[in-house]
Every structure is written in C-alpha cells, then in structure tokens.
Amino acid sequence: MRKRVIAAVVLSSTVISATAQAREVVPTAAAPDTTINGRGFGHGRGLSQYGAQGAALAGKSVKQILDFYYPGTTVGKATGSIRVRVSADTTDGVRVGAVNKLSVRSFATGKVYVLPKASTRNQWSIDPNGEHGTKLSSYDAKTKKWTLYKTFTGMAQFEGPAVIGLVLPSGAVRRYRGALRAIDVSGTHLDTVNVVPLEYYLRGVVPREAVSSWRPAALQAQAVAARTYSVFHRNRAAAKAYDLCDTTSCQVYGGYDSEETSTNNAIAATAGQIRLYKGKPIIAEFSSSNGGATAAGDVPYQLMKADSWDAYPKNGNPNVSWSVTRSAADMQSVFAVGSIRYVRVLKRSGVGPGGGRALTVEAVGSKGKRVLTADQVRIRLHLKSGWISFPARPLDMPTAVVEEPGR
C-alpha cells in the first residue's frame, strides 16, 4: 500500500487560503537538471505513520490518534484468518523444511497426512501434476534426490507445526505461522499463500510498516490501521485465492522472522480492534508522511486538514521535506514539450505549508506547453509524493518569476 512508515497528528489546523498568490522562480532556459522540493512520502490519506509517532510523543492516546486520522469512524471487532500471497516464492511449487508434526492436507478430500521425518529427509515440496493436480515429494540430503510420496487430484497445503520454514528460490528459508497453501492462480506454476490467524499476521506486518522503537500509542495505531485494512480487503476478496499480497502494493508482511516484542505487545493491546464507518470496516489507508496535511479521498473519513504532528519535534521524520534533482532529459520525457523553458505549479490544495499539496503542474517548452496532475508528475519522475515545488535556479542562470494562480 504504500511505502514504508510514519506520520504525526496535530491538534492545530492552520489553513492557508487557496486564493493566496504564491510565487515560484523558475528557469527560462533549459538546464542540465531541475531541482524539485517536496513534502511527505506517499498519498497522504488516512494515518500518517510519522505523524502517529509525533502524536504519541505529544502524549496523545491511540484513540486520539485514530480519531484524528480517521474522523467520524467508530470502534469495532474482527477475528478469523487472512490469506496472503507470498511474492518472494517464484518456484513452480511450495517447498518447505522437514520438521516434526508437519502435515499435508488435500483440498479435494479434506484428508490430513502426517509426514514422516527421516534423519536425511530435510525438505518436502508440493508441485504441479497435470492440469489441476499436485504431487508431494521429499528430498533426501544424503542421496540428493527427490522421491514422489503422494499425488492429489487438486491443491494441497502444509500445516501442523507452529512455524513452517518456506524454502525460497535462493535457498534461503523464511518462516511463517499458520499454513502454506499451494494454489493454482494462473500460469504453469503454483502460487504460495500463507493462511494465518489475523492477529499472527499483524505480527509480521506492524514491525515492517512502523519502527519497532516507537511509542506504544503509535504502534497501537498502526496495529489497528493494519488490522482494519486487512479486514476491509478480506471482505472484498472472498471469491479469490488470496486476500492480500505481502508487498507495498498491499501491506508489507515478513512472516514470523519479522516479529518484534514491542509490536507484538501493541497488537495484543488492541486485540481484534478495527475502525468502522456506518458499521462496516473502513479502507484504513496510511502512508509514511503526509508532509503537514492529510489528503482528501473518496470517502467521508478521508478529509483534508492540517497536521502538525507530521513534523512534531523529535519524531525523526526524514520525509516531512526533501529535495531531488531530475535531468533535462527526464523532464522533457515526462512533459513532451521539447526543450523546457520553465515548470510551475498551477494549482494547490490551499491547506498546509506553502499553500498545500500541488494539484496541477504546467511545463512550457520549445514545442508548446502541457499540464499534468501532480500525481502524474510524481509517478513519472519517481518522487516521494505529489506535494512539490520548483525553486529558483542558481544566480548565474537566467530565470523568470512566475505567478502561481490561486485555486
């Protein structure tokens, strides 16, 4: 869902008038590179992870943090399991280490087979077998050979012990709680899906999405947001093979090996707690940093308002402001207006530092001019966020002052 963590909360809401004129100094001639200043990291909707830490440092409770970032929502409860696709496993099947009490379950019959553990048998693998079947084989480390153990008419999964070690293509082992399921989603290989109780799933998410040394209230807010996000997507994916992925496209999930005591405690302190709007789980989006103001979304609980916690002193937010350079070739490729004379922000949100988040950006070049949304610029130039501005060039370069219209 996002990139990696953090945000802050602020009880003060400083709104900068959208009609106020802003001034930006931009180049009148093409230059080797363009400096872009920005704020925040991510889309800015919902919880700011660094903001949550800032709010916790300011003495705010988990409820106060969640009420600020998800206004108008109420507290609910959720239980059950979650199905997570393990993206790192790109092998044809699902290969695991041999351990005591390891079992395999056939989906077609529901029958469970407890697997033997010989001293030299150190791996088991569920692999494709025909169009919709699977086969179970064991690997003998002494003979260095795979031996067919059983065939199934459908899919199957490993289960049994508290933790199972998944063998990745590199040979590295990553451990997971719950079951490791082989699923025929698409293509010739089988996808690996970790089916795990929701609370155990969060143990592999919260330390990957937040900083484990943060204040308890910040970690608890992340736990509730992650749990709610999971349940929202689980409700939408009932007919699919899995509910979530394990990357930033969903929530980063590292399994058992990612667990930390501080985040386990935060999850336990908020056990089962989610956020609801009109009785239904919300899409509890979050991002590393909102830059000083939350962004509006398509639902009532995603509001645009100033957030002073995002830059709260000592919250360590490296993303509240940043600067990068992009080459003339990069800029020309993005805007396609020939040699660029200048770039300017046409419209801002009007809320937050410097007039707020950029909405539209115009480039004027030798072949005309073009207007893009700030999000289009962000994606094409690989920027942390769309909250951007274009400062003055060095004094020895010709420049022009461009008036930035109001909203």
C-alpha positions in Angstrom: 0.0 0.0 0.0 2.5 2.3 0.3 5.9 2.7 1.1 7.4 2.4 4.4 6.2 4.3 7.5 5.2 7.0 9.6 3.4 10.2 10.4 2.1 12.6 13.0 -1.0 14.2 14.4 -1.7 17.7 15.1 -4.5 19.3 17.0 -3.9 22.7 15.4 -5.3 23.2 11.9 -3.6 26.0 10.1 -5.3 26.6 6.8 -3.6 28.7 4.1 -6.1 30.4 1.8 -6.4 28.7 -1.5 -6.8 32.1 -3.1 -3.5 33.4 -1.8 -1.0 34.1 -4.6 2.3 32.0 -4.4 5.4 32.9 -6.2 7.9 30.5 -7.7 11.1 31.3 -9.5 11.7 29.0 -12.5 14.2 28.8 -15.3 13.6 30.5 -18.6 16.1 28.2 -20.3 16.8 24.5 -20.4 19.3 23.4 -17.7 21.2 20.2 -17.0 18.9 19.3 -14.2 15.8 20.6 -12.3 15.6 20.7 -8.6 12.3 19.6 -7.1 11.4 20.3 -3.5 8.8 18.1 -1.9 6.9 17.2 1.3 5.7 13.9 2.6 6.0 10.3 1.4 3.0 8.6 0.0 -0.6 9.5 -0.9 -1.2 11.3 2.5 -4.7 9.7 3.0 -5.6 8.4 6.5 -2.9 7.7 9.1 0.5 9.4 8.8 2.9 6.9 10.3 5.5 9.5 11.4 2.5 11.7 12.5 1.3 8.9 14.8 4.7 8.9 16.4 4.6 12.6 16.7 1.2 12.5 18.3 2.4 9.8 20.7 5.4 11.9 21.7 2.9 14.7 22.3 1.1 12.5 24.8 -1.9 11.5 22.7 -3.6 8.2 23.1 -4.2 5.6 20.4 -7.8 6.6 20.3 -7.0 10.3 19.9 -4.6 9.4 17.1 -7.1 7.2 15.2 -9.9 9.7 15.8 -7.8 12.4 14.1 -6.7 10.4 11.1 -10.0 8.5 10.6 -12.6 11.1 11.7 -16.2 10.0 12.1 -15.3 6.3 12.5 -16.1 4.1 15.4 -14.5 1.1 17.1 -15.4 -2.5 16.0 -14.0 -6.0 16.4 -12.7 -8.6 13.9 -11.4 -12.1 14.2 -10.6 -15.0 11.8 -7.7 -15.6 9.4 -6.2 -13.9 6.4 -4.8 -15.3 3.2 -1.6 -13.7 2.0 0.2 -14.4 -1.3 4.0 -14.8 -0.7 5.5 -12.9 -3.7 9.1 -14.0 -3.0 8.3 -17.6 -3.8 8.6 -17.8 -7.6 9.3 -21.6 -7.7 7.0 -23.9 -9.5 5.6 -25.3 -6.2 5.7 -24.8 -2.5 8.9 -26.2 -0.8 9.3 -26.4 3.0 11.8 -27.7 5.5 11.0 -31.0 7.1 10.0 -30.6 10.8 8.2 -32.7 13.4 4.4 -32.7 13.2 4.4 -31.4 9.6 1.3 -32.4 7.8 -0.2 -32.0 4.3 -3.9 -31.5 3.7 -5.7 -32.4 0.4 -8.3 -29.9 -0.7 -10.2 -32.4 -2.7 -10.8 -34.9 0.2 -10.0 -32.8 3.3 -7.8 -35.6 4.5 -4.7 -34.8 6.5 -1.5 -36.8 6.2 1.1 -36.5 8.9 4.5 -36.7 7.2 7.4 -38.9 8.3 10.7 -37.2 9.3 13.7 -39.3 8.4 17.2 -38.1 9.6 18.2 -37.3 6.0 14.9 -36.2 4.6 15.1 -32.4 5.0 12.6 -30.9 2.5 9.1 -31.5 1.2 7.5 -30.0 -1.9 4.0 -29.7 -3.4 4.4 -29.3 -7.2 2.1 -29.2 -10.2 0.9 -32.5 -11.5 -1.2 -32.4 -14.6 -3.7 -29.7 -15.4 -5.2 -29.3 -11.9 -3.5 -31.8 -9.7 -0.5 -31.7 -7.4 2.2 -34.1 -6.2 4.0 -34.3 -2.9 7.7 -35.2 -2.9 10.5 -35.4 -0.3 14.2 -34.5 -0.7 16.9 -36.7 0.8 20.0 -34.7 1.6 22.2 -37.8 1.6 21.3 -39.1 -1.8 20.5 -35.6 -3.2 17.3 -37.0 -4.8 13.6 -36.1 -4.8 11.2 -39.0 -4.2 7.5 -39.0 -5.1 5.4 -39.6 -1.9 1.8 -39.0 -2.9 -0.4 -37.4 -5.6 -3.6 -35.4 -5.2 -6.4 -34.6 -7.6 -6.5 -31.0 -6.5 -4.5 -28.5 -4.5 -2.9 -29.1 -1.1 -1.3 -27.2 1.8 1.4 -27.7 4.5 0.2 -27.3 8.1 0.7 -28.6 11.6 3.7 -27.1 13.5 3.5 -23.6 15.0 6.1 -22.3 12.4 6.9 -23.7 8.9 10.0 -22.8 7.0 9.4 -21.8 3.4 12.4 -22.5 1.1 12.7 -19.6 -1.4 14.3 -19.9 -4.9 17.6 -18.6 -3.5 17.7 -21.5 -0.9 17.0 -19.0 1.9 14.4 -20.1 4.4 11.6 -17.7 5.6 9.4 -18.9 8.5 5.7 -18.4 8.7 2.9 -19.2 11.2 -0.2 -20.9 10.0 -0.5 -23.0 6.8 1.4 -22.7 3.5 -1.0 -23.4 0.7 -0.3 -24.3 -3.0 -2.8 -22.5 -5.2 -3.2 -22.7 -9.0 -4.0 -19.0 -9.7 -2.6 -18.6 -13.2 0.3 -19.8 -15.4 2.1 -23.1 -15.1 3.5 -22.7 -11.6 1.6 -22.7 -8.2 1.3 -19.6 -6.1 2.2 -19.8 -2.4 -0.4 -18.5 0.0 0.1 -18.2 3.8 -3.2 -18.8 5.6 -2.7 -17.4 9.1 -4.8 -16.1 12.0 -5.3 -12.3 11.7 -3.5 -11.5 15.0 -0.5 -13.5 14.0 -0.5 -11.9 10.5 -0.2 -8.5 12.1 2.9 -9.6 14.0 4.6 -9.8 10.6 3.2 -6.5 9.3 3.4 -3.9 12.1 7.2 -4.1 12.5 7.7 -3.9 8.7 5.3 -0.9 8.4 6.4 1.1 11.5 9.5 1.5 13.6 9.6 -1.0 16.4 11.2 1.5 18.8 8.3 4.0 18.5 6.0 4.9 21.4 3.3 2.3 22.2 0.4 4.6 21.1 2.0 5.0 17.7 2.5 1.2 17.3 -1.0 0.5 18.5 -2.5 3.0 16.0 -0.5 1.2 13.2 -1.8 -2.2 14.5 -5.5 -1.0 14.4 -5.0 0.6 10.9 -3.3 -2.6 9.6 -5.9 -4.9 11.0 -8.8 -2.7 9.6 -7.1 -2.5 6.2 -6.8 -6.3 6.2 -10.4 -7.0 7.1 -11.6 -4.5 4.5 -9.8 -6.3 1.8 -10.7 -9.8 3.1 -14.4 -8.9 2.8 -13.8 -7.9 -0.9 -11.8 -11.0 -1.8 -13.9 -13.9 -0.6 -14.1 -15.5 -4.1 -10.4 -15.0 -4.8 -7.5 -17.3 -4.0 -6.0 -14.8 -1.5 -6.9 -11.6 0.3 -3.7 -9.6 0.2 -0.2 -9.6 -1.1 2.9 -9.1 1.1 4.4 -6.0 -0.6 3.9 -2.3 -0.5 1.1 -2.8 -3.0 -0.9 -4.1 0.0 0.9 -4.2 3.3 4.5 -5.3 3.8 4.4 -8.7 5.5 7.6 -10.6 6.6 6.1 -13.6 8.5 7.4 -15.0 11.7 11.0 -13.7 11.2 9.8 -10.1 11.3 8.2 -10.3 14.7 9.3 -7.9 17.5 8.3 -7.8 21.2 7.3 -4.1 21.1 5.0 -4.6 18.1 3.6 -7.9 19.4 2.7 -6.0 22.6 0.9 -3.3 20.6 -1.1 -5.8 18.7 -2.1 -7.6 21.9 -3.1 -4.3 23.5 -5.5 -3.6 20.6 -6.6 -7.3 20.0 -9.3 -7.5 17.5 -9.9 -3.8 17.3 -10.8 -2.2 13.9 -12.4 1.0 12.7 -15.9 1.2 11.2 -17.9 3.7 9.2 -21.6 3.1 9.3 -21.0 -0.3 10.7 -18.5 -1.5 8.1 -14.7 -1.8 8.1 -13.1 1.3 6.6 -10.3 1.3 4.0 -7.8 2.3 6.6 -5.2 3.8 4.3 -1.9 5.0 5.7 1.4 6.4 4.4 4.8 7.3 5.8 4.3 11.0 6.0 1.7 13.5 4.8 4.0 16.5 4.7 1.9 18.6 7.1 -1.7 18.0 5.9 -3.9 15.0 5.3 -5.1 14.4 1.7 -8.8 14.2 0.8 -10.1 10.9 -0.5 -13.3 9.4 -2.0 -14.8 8.5 1.4 -16.2 10.8 4.2 -13.5 9.8 6.7 -10.6 10.9 4.3 -10.5 14.7 4.9 -8.0 17.3 4.0 -6.8 19.2 7.1 -3.5 20.5 8.5 -1.4 18.0 10.6 1.2 19.4 12.9 2.2 16.0 14.3 3.8 15.0 11.0 6.7 17.4 11.7 6.5 17.2 15.5 9.9 17.8 17.2 11.9 14.6 17.7 9.7 12.3 15.8 12.6 11.8 13.4 10.6 12.2 10.2 13.0 12.2 7.3 10.2 12.7 4.8 8.5 15.8 6.0 10.6 17.7 3.5 13.0 16.6 0.8 14.8 17.7 -2.4 15.8 15.8 -5.5 17.1 16.6 -9.0 16.0 15.4 -12.3 17.8 15.7 -15.6 16.7 17.8 -18.5 16.1 14.6 -20.4 13.9 13.3 -17.7 11.8 16.4 -17.6 11.5 16.5 -21.4 10.4 12.9 -21.4 7.7 13.5 -18.9 6.2 16.7 -20.3 7.0 16.1 -24.1 7.2 19.9 -24.9 10.7 19.9 -26.2 13.4 22.0 -24.5 11.7 23.1 -21.3 11.7 26.9 -20.5 10.1 26.6 -17.1 7.9 24.4 -14.9 5.3 25.8 -12.4 2.6 24.6 -10.1 -0.8 25.9 -11.4 -3.0 24.9 -8.5 -2.6 23.8 -4.9 -4.9 22.4 -2.3 -4.7 25.5 -0.1 -4.2 23.6 3.1 -0.8 23.2 4.7 2.7 24.7 4.4 3.5 26.7 1.2 -0.1 26.7 0.0 -0.6 22.9 0.4 -0.3 19.9 -1.8 0.3 20.5 -5.6 -2.7 19.6 -7.8 -1.6 20.5 -11.3 1.7 21.3 -12.9 2.5 23.1 -16.1 5.6 22.9 -18.3 6.3 25.4 -21.1 8.9 24.4 -23.7 10.1 25.0 -27.2 7.2 22.9 -28.6 4.4 24.4 -26.5 3.0 23.7 -23.1 1.4 20.8 -21.2 -0.4 20.5 -17.9 -0.3 17.3 -15.8 -1.7 16.4 -12.5 0.9 16.4 -9.6 0.3 12.7 -9.2 1.2 12.1 -12.8 4.4 14.0 -12.3 5.1 12.1 -9.1 4.7 8.7 -10.8 6.7 9.6 -13.9 9.6 11.3 -12.1 9.6 8.7 -9.2 9.0 11.2 -6.5 8.1 10.5 -2.9 4.8 12.5 -3.2 2.9 15.0 -5.3 3.5 17.8 -2.8 6.1 19.5 -4.9 7.5 22.9 -5.9 10.2 24.2 -8.2 12.7 26.6 -6.6 15.0 29.3 -8.1 17.9 28.2 -10.2 21.5 29.3 -9.3 22.0 33.0 -9.6 24.2 32.7 -12.7 21.4 31.2 -14.7 18.6 33.3 -16.4 15.4 33.0 -14.5 11.9 34.3 -14.6 9.4 34.9 -11.8 6.1 33.1 -12.4 3.0 33.9 -10.5 1.2 30.9 -9.3 -2.6 31.4 -9.6 -4.8 30.7 -6.7 -7.2 27.7 -6.5 
